[in-house]
Amino acid sequence: MVADKPTDTANEQNDKLDVLKSTQTVVKKALDKLGYPDEVYELMKEPVRMMTVRIPVRMDNDKIKIFTGYRAQHNDAVGPTKGGVRFHPNVSEKEVKALSIWMSLKAGIVDLPYGGGKGGIVCDPREMSFRELEGVSRGYVRAISQIVGPTKDIPAPDVFTNSQIMAWMMDEYSRIDEFNNPGFITGKPLVLGGSHGRETATAKGVTICIEEAAKKKGINVEGARVVVQGFGNAGSFLAKFMHDRGAKVIGISDAYGGLHDPDGLDIDYLLDRRDSFGTVTNLFKNTITNEELLELDCDILVPAAIENQITEDNAHNVKATIVVEAANGPTTLDATRILSERGILLVPDVLASSGGVTVSYFEWVQNNQGYYWTEDEVEEKLQKVIVKGFDNVYRTAETRRVDMRLAAYMVGVRKMAEASRFRGWI
Ligand code: NAD
């Protein structure tokens, strides 16, 4: 009995950090609150389709290496599934499943005609050549080609994938399809049918959420003290947008540590010096840890790096008035409860980071109609979509007396549940 105890505790701890389990917990709560029967949860707790593929690639040393990849399609009742492809050594089946559920929720919150999808390949692009990356990208598309396509499932960039990788993938799919098919994938370079504003879309969406949250809390963004964890695609552009709006970005970080200056950091300089993997702190001597960064005295805290950063261990020490989750899953459920009890306004990931999928949707629409919008048109449309999503979630939280995460899940699952019912699935 005595020997069992630490294992139980360790299991409990693992469960708390298990993003799939915690996502399923909130999906269940949201469906219960909305009064849906159990079979709706049974359908939604896992993707309707999950494919695992093995991708052989001839590496630069002339040896063949076999990579493992996944594609999860969470729910296609509303429309084709949509979601990024992640290249990372820690990619797992569980993570891809959870990320596909989040994509369904995001599509529901900002009311896009999609279900959620997600893909991933277990690899480390930091250690691969351009030629090897192209081999993995094309091999992945060949392996999943039967279940993807512009009316089935539309991939996009995610962690460590970019517009070049999308271009290779689009080219491979077009060859298989014997048809130029830009609507197969989003996040492409502009010359191949990409959309203006796609690269900065996630950070723009987060910025709009910060502005809306700041209004609710009576904070003026101009002069507000902002801390951003992560200086990659999402975090660095966000820091720039905040800086341009007159906020004082007093802390930023990457995987190696953080920088802090109570008078505000020189964001343009840091942007100029960061590498393509979002690393900049290695150039400085006086750094702080990521743990210290999250507890800095500030008005707005934006986790924009990885999962499980704000937990029950540090949630009591967060000093921000508003926490806006640009990253997927940075706050555990225990920490969500603690922040909410402390009156901190938490804008959850499925709402805050929905700008990327929204502009991906715009890109797909432009590909389908063959007529392209200006950057201003994209921005104006994005603003409307995110503000509407924010209002809907905030109102639900107030009227149903639930925290913002549960409210976002309630808004996110509803359309999917209704579409599944009308189709006669449940
Ligand atoms: P990225 O790879 O461009 O940047 C990640 C940043 O996080 C880098 O600065 C990296 O150094 C830092 N980082 C890595 N490990 C860390 C650690 N242990 N502690 C602190 N920092 C660490 O990735 P991104 O595209 O900016 O994505 C960041 C987060 O935002 C992810 O959770 C991603 O799923 C989410 N997101 C991104 C987009 C998008 O369009 N880029 C859209 C939706 C959600």
Residues whose N, C-alpha, C, O or C-beta is under 5 A from the ligand:
A	BS01	NAD	D158 V159 F160 T202 G230 F231 G232 N233 A234 G235 S253 D254 A255 F277 G278 T279 N290 A304 A305 I306 A326 A327 N328 S353 G356
